[in-house]
Amino acid sequence: MSRIPKIICISLAIAFIVIATFQFNQPDFELWISIYFTASVIAVMVAFDRLNKSVVIAAMIAFFVGAVAQWPPEFTGFSNDGIYAEQARESAGLFFCFLSMAYFVFLVVKKRSQTKA
C-alpha cells in the first residue's frame, strides 16, 4: 500500500480511538467502545495489509445496518438535548464507520487487483 492511503488508515484508527474515549459517559459505554475499537483495529489491519476483503465487507454491512437501525424515528438535530438527539449522534457515528469501511474495501480490492496484475 502506498504512503497516503496508509496514513489515512492510521489517522482513521486514531480518530476511532479518540471517539471511543468520549464514550465513557454513556450508560452503554462498553458497546460503543467495542464498536469504535473494532473499527480502529480494522483500520490498522487494512493499513498493514493483514485483513481479507470479506471481513471488511462484513464490517461495512454491519455498520450500515446499525446506522439505519439506530436512526431516530424523528430527527431533531445532533446538538440539542431532545429525546432523539443521542440516537441521531449514535447513528451518525455508525455511518462514519460505514464510510470508513467502504474506503477500506476500496483499498483492499485495489491492492488485490494490483497483486494479480
Buried (B, 14 or more C-beta within 10 A) or exposed (E): BEEEBBEBBBEBBEBBBEBBEEBEEEEEEEEBBEBBBBBBBBBBBBBEBEBEBEBBBEBBEBBBEBBEEBBBEEEBEEEEEBEBBBBBBBBBBBBBBBBBBBBBBEBBEEBEEEEEE
